[in-house]
């Protein structure tokens, strides 16, 4: 099996981290609210908060490597 060769690219591409994270959080909040209302028409505040928190953390874990397994 051949070893993978590391390729280094030089570029002036800059990530607008705030925009990327804001989009992920907004989408996650929408998903969390929808999830909270999935099985009931009147979820309480804690159910909505828990669903939103879970969805936000999943979205952030897709963007950021926290170094935990």
N, C-alpha and C positions, 0 to 999 in steps of 0.2 A: 504494500500500500504506500503510495507516495505521500510525503508530508505536504501539507498545505503551505503555499507560499504566501507570505504576508505582503500585501500591496498597500503602499502609502500613496494617497492622493492629496495633492495640495489644492485648496480651493478657498475662495473668499465667500463661501456660502455662510450666512449667519441665520441662526434659528431665532425666531421671535418666541421665546419660551413662554412668556406671559400669554400670548394669543393661543398657543398650542394647549397650554394647561387650562386656560379659561374655557376653551371649546370642549375639552374633555370633561371638565367639571359640570358645565352646563348640560351636556348630553347625559352625563351620569345622573344628575339631579332629575332630569326629565324621566329617565328610566326608573329611578328610585321611587318617584311619585307614582308612576304607572304601576310599578310592582306593589306598592302599598295598597293601591285600590283594586288589585287583581281579584282578591277573594272577598272583599267587603266594600260596601258603598260608603262607609263612614269609619275609616281607620283613625285611631287616635294619634296625637302628635308624636308620641314615642315610636309608633310603628312607621310613620312617615320618615322620621329622623333616622331610624335604624336602617331602613331600606336605602335612603339617600346616602348615608355614610358608607354602607357596604358598596354601593355602585361607584361612588367617588373613589374609594380606595382601590377597587379593581381597575378603574380607568387610569389612575395614577401609576399603578404597578405595571401597566402596559407601556407607559411612557418612561418611567424612571426605574433604574436598577438600584434598589436599596441595599443590595448586598446580603440579603437574607433569603433563606430557602424555605 
